[in-house]
Amino acid sequence: MDKELFEKMPIPKAYMKMALPVMFSNVLMIVYNMVDMYFIGRTGNTDLVAGVSLCGPVFTALIACGDIFGLGTGSVISRLFGAAKYDDGKRLSVFAAIGSFLFGIAAAALLLIGKNPLLSLLGANADTLPYAGSYFTWIAVGAPFIIFSLVPTNLLRTEGKAKDAMIGSVLGSIANMILDPIFIFTFGLGAAGAAIATVLGNILADIFYVFVITKKAQNLAVWMKGFFMTGAELASILRIGIPSSITNIMQSIGMMLLNRFLLPYGNDKIAAMGIVSRVVMLVVMVMVSFSFGGQPLYGYLYGGKKFERMRSVLRFAYLLVCGLGTALALLFILLAPQMIRLMMNDAQIISIGTPMLRATLCGMPFIAIVMVTTCVFQSTGKASGAFALSAGRQGYIYAVVLVAASALFGYTGILFAQPVADVLTAGLAIVLRRTLLDREIAS
């Protein structure tokens, strides 16, 4: 346990030491997603690209399930470590590891049983159904490994082992990028090949994580003889884990809603939005990395009642993430056509995707406020605040704005619904932080 990092190291250095490995691994994961879309786009089949894009909410939902165990348990363990309760933290890490894998098995079964109605709900039609179906099947089969992979990345950071968490993510992403062209083109598996490469990359990362936790972690485990857990401990994990997962669940719902609203305008619009989503994710994941990279610090300092240092960490986090969000948004707005062309060199897709990308990027500075505040609520056990923000940006706030904007402004309204929702959610974040947290940490 690196107490020097959590308690005494200069704040910028401590924050960056925790956040940079997260940022590097997340950006590499997004680069993999962009490479994945590049190889899919290289098929020149718009229906195949659209079919894979339609399955995006499924993959995001699996990540959300992993967050229940990873972020939920990580938040509780951070506070336990701050209070020097190391044995309790170790016990709960076992629950996260075993529970996530068993939950993944159940999720795989449910997805495979409900495959056809789910594909219809996602918006698959006669043209996209064969591609969406093959991609969906293999992602469902890999659900246990995808969900489990979200756990060690969060747990290792509670011990200050952000570098090891990064290495596992890097291994999985690189394997994924190498396997993509082999399965898509060499084996001729198309959409199914992209999904198989994704699953195998996650399996490789999982093997590495188990090795690190078993051999290097002092206060974490994946198995423990005589394991026990109280109902109160489970409730404390779920109280944070479920709101944490809501962010990705709402993202899945938001993507599904957006695809359904775009469907009347043609499959080319859905294909273009699938590409745009990958580009936007690159910007968002940089901000996510620097927001959630500080999560172990927030939990540790809050659990140890070191509020003065915590306030300083928060000021640094808001300035850093908002600045990054603004700078990256401006850069990608300027380079929008080039970013679309990078993944699919089709004049029509570039023409459609460029205004989509520019519209979506307008909300980035406001997303930064939402992300940092959500992370702080998760780390400090403020479940109601975390839930309100997680369910808002791409959930109830986005849904209301999308319906209203599409009715009033048609296709243009659909494109600008997300940035408007981002502004409204940022306002809610400011109000909730003042209400739920500021007075408590002011002393």
C-alpha positions in Angstrom: 0.0 0.0 0.0 1.6 3.3 -1.2 0.6 5.7 1.7 3.1 8.3 0.5 1.1 8.7 -2.7 -2.2 9.0 -1.0 -1.2 11.2 1.9 2.0 13.3 1.2 2.9 13.4 -2.5 2.3 16.7 -4.2 -1.2 16.7 -5.5 -0.4 17.2 -9.2 2.2 14.4 -9.1 -0.1 12.0 -7.1 -3.1 12.7 -9.3 -1.1 12.2 -12.5 0.6 9.1 -11.2 -2.9 7.5 -10.7 -4.6 9.0 -13.7 -2.0 8.7 -16.5 -1.9 4.9 -16.6 -5.7 4.9 -16.7 -5.6 7.5 -19.5 -3.0 5.5 -21.5 -4.9 2.2 -21.2 -8.3 3.8 -22.0 -6.9 5.8 -25.0 -5.3 2.6 -26.3 -8.7 0.8 -25.9 -10.4 3.6 -27.9 -7.6 3.5 -30.5 -8.4 -0.3 -30.7 -12.1 0.6 -31.2 -11.2 3.0 -33.9 -8.9 0.4 -35.6 -11.7 -2.1 -35.2 -14.1 0.2 -37.0 -11.4 0.9 -39.6 -11.1 -2.8 -40.5 -14.9 -3.1 -40.5 -15.1 -0.1 -42.7 -12.5 -1.5 -45.0 -15.1 -4.2 -46.0 -16.8 -1.3 -47.9 -20.2 -2.8 -46.7 -22.4 0.0 -45.2 -24.9 -2.6 -43.9 -22.1 -4.5 -42.1 -20.9 -1.3 -40.5 -24.4 -0.4 -39.4 -25.0 -3.9 -38.1 -22.0 -3.7 -35.8 -22.9 -0.2 -34.8 -26.4 -1.4 -33.7 -24.7 -3.8 -31.3 -22.8 -1.1 -29.6 -25.3 -0.8 -26.7 -24.9 -4.5 -25.9 -21.1 -4.2 -25.4 -21.7 -1.0 -23.4 -24.3 -2.8 -21.2 -21.7 -5.5 -20.4 -19.3 -2.8 -19.3 -22.0 -1.4 -17.1 -22.4 -4.8 -15.5 -18.7 -4.9 -14.8 -18.9 -1.4 -13.2 -21.3 -2.8 -10.6 -18.6 -5.0 -9.2 -15.5 -3.0 -10.2 -16.4 0.6 -9.4 -18.8 -0.4 -6.6 -16.3 -2.6 -4.7 -13.3 -0.3 -5.6 -15.1 2.7 -4.0 -15.8 0.7 -0.8 -12.3 -0.7 -0.6 -10.7 2.7 -1.1 -12.5 4.0 1.9 -11.6 0.9 3.9 -7.9 1.3 3.1 -8.1 5.0 4.1 -9.4 3.7 7.5 -6.6 1.1 7.6 -9.1 -1.9 7.3 -7.0 -3.9 4.9 -8.4 -7.4 5.7 -11.9 -6.2 5.0 -10.9 -4.8 1.7 -9.3 -8.1 0.7 -12.4 -10.0 1.5 -14.5 -7.7 -0.6 -12.1 -8.0 -3.6 -12.8 -11.7 -3.6 -16.6 -11.0 -3.9 -15.9 -8.6 -6.9 -13.8 -11.2 -8.7 -16.0 -14.3 -8.3 -19.3 -12.4 -8.4 -18.5 -10.6 -11.7 -17.6 -13.8 -13.5 -20.7 -15.7 -12.3 -22.9 -12.7 -13.2 -21.2 -12.7 -16.7 -22.3 -16.4 -17.2 -25.9 -15.5 -16.4 -25.7 -12.4 -18.7 -24.4 -14.6 -21.6 -27.3 -17.0 -21.2 -29.9 -14.3 -21.1 -28.4 -12.6 -24.2 -28.4 -15.7 -26.2 -31.9 -16.7 -25.2 -33.2 -13.2 -26.0 -31.1 -12.7 -29.1 -33.8 -12.2 -31.7 -36.1 -9.8 -29.8 -33.1 -7.8 -28.6 -31.8 -7.4 -32.2 -35.2 -6.2 -33.2 -35.3 -3.7 -30.3 -31.8 -2.4 -31.3 -33.2 -1.5 -34.7 -31.8 -4.3 -36.9 -33.7 -4.7 -40.3 -33.5 -7.2 -43.1 -30.3 -5.6 -44.5 -28.3 -5.3 -41.2 -29.7 -8.4 -39.3 -27.2 -11.0 -40.6 -24.2 -8.9 -39.6 -25.7 -7.7 -36.3 -26.7 -11.2 -35.4 -23.2 -12.7 -35.9 -21.5 -9.9 -34.0 -24.1 -10.1 -31.2 -23.7 -13.9 -30.7 -19.9 -13.8 -30.1 -20.1 -10.7 -27.8 -22.7 -12.6 -25.8 -20.5 -15.7 -25.5 -17.7 -13.6 -24.2 -19.8 -11.8 -21.6 -18.2 -13.4 -18.5 -14.7 -12.3 -19.7 -15.7 -8.8 -20.7 -17.5 -8.2 -17.4 -14.7 -9.6 -15.3 -12.1 -7.4 -17.0 -13.7 -4.3 -15.4 -13.0 -5.5 -11.9 -9.2 -5.8 -11.6 -8.6 -2.5 -13.3 -10.5 -0.8 -10.5 -9.2 -2.9 -7.6 -5.5 -2.6 -8.5 -5.7 1.2 -8.4 -7.0 1.0 -4.8 -3.5 -0.3 -3.9 -1.8 2.3 -6.1 -1.0 -0.2 -8.8 -2.4 1.8 -11.7 0.5 0.8 -13.8 -0.4 -2.9 -13.6 -4.0 -2.1 -14.4 -2.7 -0.3 -17.5 -0.5 -3.1 -18.6 -3.4 -5.6 -18.6 -5.6 -3.2 -20.7 -2.7 -2.6 -23.1 -2.2 -6.4 -23.6 -5.8 -6.9 -24.3 -6.1 -4.0 -26.8 -3.0 -4.9 -28.7 -4.1 -8.5 -29.0 -7.4 -7.2 -30.3 -5.9 -5.0 -32.9 -3.6 -7.9 -34.2 -6.4 -10.4 -34.3 -9.0 -8.1 -36.0 -7.7 -8.3 -39.6 -6.9 -12.0 -39.2 -10.4 -12.9 -38.2 -12.2 -10.4 -40.4 -10.3 -10.8 -43.6 -7.9 -13.8 -43.4 -10.5 -16.1 -42.0 -13.3 -14.2 -43.8 -15.5 -14.0 -40.7 -16.5 -10.3 -41.2 -18.6 -9.0 -38.2 -18.2 -12.2 -36.3 -14.4 -12.0 -36.6 -14.4 -8.5 -35.1 -16.4 -9.8 -32.1 -14.2 -12.9 -31.7 -11.1 -10.7 -31.6 -12.6 -8.6 -28.9 -13.4 -11.5 -26.7 -10.0 -13.1 -27.1 -8.4 -9.8 -26.2 -10.4 -9.6 -23.0 -9.5 -13.2 -22.1 -5.8 -12.4 -22.4 -6.1 -9.3 -20.2 -8.1 -11.3 -17.6 -5.3 -13.9 -17.4 -2.7 -11.2 -16.7 -4.9 -9.5 -14.1 -5.4 -12.8 -12.2 -1.6 -13.3 -12.2 -0.9 -9.8 -10.9 -3.5 -10.0 -8.1 -2.3 -13.4 -7.0 1.4 -12.7 -7.1 1.8 -8.9 -6.4 -1.1 -7.5 -4.6 -0.8 -7.4 -0.8 -4.4 -6.6 0.1 -6.4 -8.0 -2.8 -7.4 -11.6 -3.8 -9.5 -13.5 -6.3 -10.0 -16.5 -4.0 -10.1 -16.9 -0.2 -10.7 -19.9 2.0 -13.4 -19.2 4.5 -14.8 -16.2 2.6 -17.7 -14.4 4.2 -19.6 -11.2 3.5 -22.3 -9.3 5.4 -25.5 -8.0 4.0 -24.4 -4.5 4.9 -21.2 -4.9 2.9 -23.1 -6.1 -0.1 -25.5 -3.2 0.2 -22.7 -0.7 0.4 -21.1 -2.1 -2.8 -24.4 -2.1 -4.7 -25.4 1.3 -3.4 -22.4 2.7 -5.4 -22.0 0.0 -8.0 -25.5 0.2 -9.5 -25.5 4.0 -9.9 -22.0 3.7 -11.4 -23.2 1.2 -13.9 -26.1 3.4 -14.8 -23.8 5.6 -16.7 -23.0 2.9 -19.2 -26.6 1.5 -19.1 -27.9 4.9 -20.0 -25.3 5.2 -22.7 -26.6 1.9 -24.2 -30.2 3.2 -24.0 -29.1 6.6 -25.4 -27.3 4.9 -28.3 -30.4 2.7 -28.9 -32.7 5.7 -28.9 -30.5 7.7 -31.2 -30.3 4.8 -33.7 -34.0 4.4 -33.6 -34.5 8.2 -34.3 -31.9 8.0 -37.1 -33.4 4.9 -38.7 -36.1 6.8 -40.8 -33.2 8.8 -42.3 -31.4 5.6 -43.6 -28.8 3.0 -42.7 -26.1 5.4 -43.9 -26.9 7.7 -41.0 -26.6 4.9 -38.5 -23.3 3.8 -40.0 -22.0 7.3 -39.9 -23.1 7.7 -36.3 -21.3 4.4 -35.4 -18.1 5.9 -36.7 -18.7 9.3 -35.0 -19.3 7.5 -31.7 -15.9 5.9 -31.9 -14.2 9.3 -32.5 -16.2 11.0 -29.7 -15.3 8.1 -27.4 -11.7 8.9 -27.8 -12.2 12.4 -26.4 -14.6 11.2 -23.7 -12.3 8.5 -22.5 -9.5 10.9 -22.0 -11.8 12.9 -19.7 -13.0 9.7 -18.1 -9.4 8.7 -17.4 -8.5 11.9 -15.7 -11.8 12.0 -13.8 -11.8 8.4 -12.5 -8.0 8.3 -12.2 -8.5 10.3 -9.0 -11.1 8.0 -7.6 -8.9 6.1 -5.2 -7.5 9.4 -3.9 -11.1 10.7 -3.2 -12.1 7.5 -1.4 -8.9 7.2 0.6 -8.9 10.9 1.7 -12.6 10.9 2.5 -12.4 7.6 4.5 -9.4 9.1 6.4 -11.2 12.4 6.9 -8.4 14.3 5.2 -10.7 17.0 3.8 -8.2 19.8 3.2 -6.2 17.7 0.9 -9.3 16.3 -0.7 -10.6 19.8 -1.5 -7.2 20.6 -3.2 -7.4 17.4 -5.2 -10.9 18.3 -6.4 -9.9 21.8 -7.5 -7.0 20.3 -9.5 -9.3 17.7 -11.1 -12.0 20.2 -12.3 -9.4 22.5 -13.9 -7.6 19.6 -15.5 -10.5 17.7 -17.0 -12.5 20.8 -18.1 -9.3 22.2 -19.8 -8.7 18.9 -21.6 -12.3 18.6 -22.7 -12.3 22.0 -24.2 -8.9 21.7 -26.0 -9.7 18.2 -27.5 -13.2 19.3 -28.6 -11.8 22.3 -30.5 -9.1 20.1 -32.1 -11.5 17.4 -33.3 -14.0 20.0 -34.5 -11.3 21.3 -36.8 -10.2 17.8 -37.9 -13.7 16.3 -38.2 -13.6 15.3 -41.9 -10.2 13.8 -41.5 -11.2 11.7 -38.5 -14.2 10.3 -40.3 -12.1 9.5 -43.4 -9.5 7.8 -41.3 -12.0 5.0 -40.6 -14.1 4.9 -43.7 -13.0 6.7 -46.9 -16.5 7.1 -48.3 -17.6 10.5 -49.5 -21.2 10.1 -48.4 -20.3 8.9 -44.9 -17.8 11.7 -44.5 -20.4 14.2 -45.6 -22.9 12.8 -43.1 -20.5 12.2 -40.3 -18.7 15.6 -40.2 -21.7 17.7 -38.9 -22.6 14.8 -36.6 -19.2 14.8 -35.0 -19.0 18.6 -34.7 -22.4 18.8 -33.1 -21.6 16.1 -30.5 -18.3 17.7 -29.5 -19.9 20.9 -28.4 -20.8 19.3 -25.1 -17.4 18.2 -24.0 -16.5 20.9 -21.5 -19.8 20.3 -19.7 -19.3 16.5 -19.7 -16.1 17.2 -17.8 -18.1 18.8 -14.9 -20.5 15.9 -14.8 -17.7 13.2 -14.9 -15.6 14.7 -12.0 -18.7 15.2 -9.8 -20.0 11.8 -10.5 -16.7 10.2 -9.7 -16.5 12.1 -6.4 -20.0 11.0 -5.4 -19.1 7.4 -6.2 -15.9 7.6 -4.2 -17.6 9.1 -1.1 -20.7 6.9 -1.0 -23.1 9.6 -2.2 -25.3 7.1 -4.1 -28.2 9.5 -4.7 -26.0 12.1 -6.4 -24.1 9.5 -8.4 -27.4 8.0 -9.6 -29.0 11.3 -10.5 -26.0 12.3 -12.7 -25.4 8.8 -14.1 -29.1 8.4 -15.2 -29.3 11.9 -16.5 -26.8 12.7 -19.2 -27.8 9.9 -21.6 -30.9 8.9 -19.7 -33.9 10.9 -18.6 -32.5 14.3 -19.5 -31.3 13.1 -22.9 -34.5 11.3 -23.7 -36.6 14.4 -23.0 -34.3 16.6 -25.0 -34.1 14.1 -27.9 -37.9 13.8 -28.2 -38.4 17.6 -28.0 -35.5 18.5 -30.3 -36.4 16.0 -33.0 -40.1 17.2 -32.9 -39.1 20.8 -33.2 -36.0 20.7 -35.5 -36.1 17.3 -37.1 -32.7 15.8 -38.1 -30.7 18.8 -36.9 -32.5 18.6 -33.5 -31.4 14.9 -33.2 -27.7 15.9 -33.8 -27.7 18.6 -31.1 -29.8 16.8 -28.5 -26.7 15.3 -26.7 -24.8 18.6 -26.2 -27.9 20.3 -24.9 -28.4 17.4 -22.5 -24.7 17.8 -21.4 -25.3 21.5 -20.5 -28.4 20.7 -18.5 -26.7 17.8 -16.6 -23.6 20.0 -15.8 -26.0 22.4 -14.1 -27.5 19.6 -12.1 -24.0 18.4 -11.1 -23.1 21.8 -9.6 -26.4 22.0 -7.6 -26.0 18.4 -6.3 -22.4 18.9 -5.2 -23.2 22.0 -3.2 -26.1 20.2 -1.6 -24.6 16.8 -0.9 -20.9 17.2 -0.4 -19.5 20.8 0.0 -20.6 21.4 3.6 -19.3 18.0 4.8 -15.8 18.5 3.4 -15.6 22.2 4.3 -14.4 21.6 7.8 
